[in-house]
Amino acid sequence: MRTATVLGHDVRVSVRPGTDGGPPLLLCNGIGASLEVLQPFVDALDPRIEVIRFDVPGVGGSGAARTPYSFAMLAFFVARMMAGLGHERFDVLGISWGGGLAQQVAFQHPRRCRRVVLAATGTGSLMVPARWSVLSKMLTPRRYRDPAYARQVAGELYGGRLRADPALAARLLHEDTRAGSGRGYLLQLLAGAGWSSLPALPFVRQPVLVLAGTDDPIVPRLNGCILARLLPHAVLHEYDDGHLGLVTAAAELAPVVTEFVRPAWDIGTGRVQP
């Protein structure tokens, strides 16, 4: 863990060094979630890949955002953060809300963003929506602050394995994570309000891996199919789990992501794909 100062903001960053010298993989988390939530996925990734995580301003251990921001502003912020960490080229993975940010990074920084992984995410305000009973529970960060409530809503909200094991949601969201402020959560909601990637998707030149859960109440599976269809260089991988499948099915999905960002021949020879 370290603190980086980016455009005047103190940002909590976690860097897991890789052993192979290739481009790092930047992880963009879901709304309200601190960087610890993705720890099981990081642990399952090939140790040769450097992994960088961060808390968005106002979330987890990062300082408060000074003003409201858009995805475009945050993508610029992320690019500056990566440059400050010494990386001109990098891959990006975004889950849920972070998938919107990952798409924006790919649009704005095509020369710096090499490959993109989109997990449990859609095209923003113009997408196949979740049911209102699900969306209404996403309007507040209560699930990050109340373990009992997290257990209560886990199955309906996240689907997949958490339907049978709702207590796992409380552990994932509370044991090691840090809750951000209500204002920080609100600013994340505002950043996504009205944003859509649909007009830009056909112009994305990077290879993209789309991960879609077959039981995802927040981002229905069809959204992944739409992304994969509209992105010129995308491949779709479906998995039998829910919205948090990147964590609950980490043993299955981490090798898929590893092979996409650093194929076996690439790691074996030490030559990094352009």
Buried (B, 14 or more C-beta within 10 A) or exposed (E): EEEBEBEEBBBBBBBBEBEBEBBBBBBBBBBBBBBBBBBBBBEBBBEBBBBBBBBBBBBBBBBBBEEEBBBBBBBBBBBEBBEBBEBEBBBBBBBBBBBBBBBBBBBBBEEBBBBBBBBBBBBBBBBBBBEEEBEEBBEBBBBBBBBEBBBBBBBBBBBBBBBEBBEBBBBBBBEEBBBBEBEBBBBBBEBBEEBBBBEBBEEBEBBBBBBBBBBBBBBBBEBBBBBBEBBEEBEBBBBEBBBBBBBBBBEBBBEBBBBBBBEEEBBEEEEBEE
